Each structure stands twice: as structure tokens, then as C-alpha cells.
């Protein structure tokens, strides 16, 4: 039974509708199961309810399951604020120190932030 969106369970041979997404955090030996992702990601697995309930992980790994209540659609306002705060924190750490005024008098200052660079026109 495929859905209009075409998101079926990632398990081989299963044609059930995907209801959750599984993602691995290898550095922390953790499997995270949550609501179905908005977009199909290459390193995430969409699972049906049966395969999500049967999930087994390697010995010593942790499983974090965000319980699906059927009413939650996407991230909450608190989730979005936590993401925004984390992005701001990282951005503040990556802002380089300003170039002293005497060295910038001969040339225009180029702003740099992480891997992005603003070049004056």
C-alpha cells in the first residue's frame, strides 16, 4: 500500500507506508527514531510502524525514540528556537576578530564568517 507521496518503508520487501524516520549518530553510538522527515534524506531510513517497533541496534548502542502521538506535525516552536539558538552560538564562535584600523586603511576590509566570504564590489 503506497501513499501518494511515495514514501514507503525502507526495509527490503516491505511496501507499507512509512510513519517514522531512523537516523544513526555513529559518533555517539545512538539510533534516533522520530516522526517522518519532511524530505527523504540519503543517510536516513523511513520505517513503517511494524519495523520501527522491531528496531534492533548493536550491543552498547542507545536508542532515542520520539513517541508519535499522531497530532504532532513537524517541529514545535521550542524545537525551532533550540535550533536557532544553536546556530547563533556556532556563528558567534566563528566570527573572526576585527582587523586593526591601521592595516585596513590601505585596502577594503573583507568580511569573513566561517566558510562564507563577503567580497566588496
Order of alpha helices (4+ residues) and beta strands (2+ residues): beta-beta-beta-alpha-beta-alpha-alpha-beta-beta
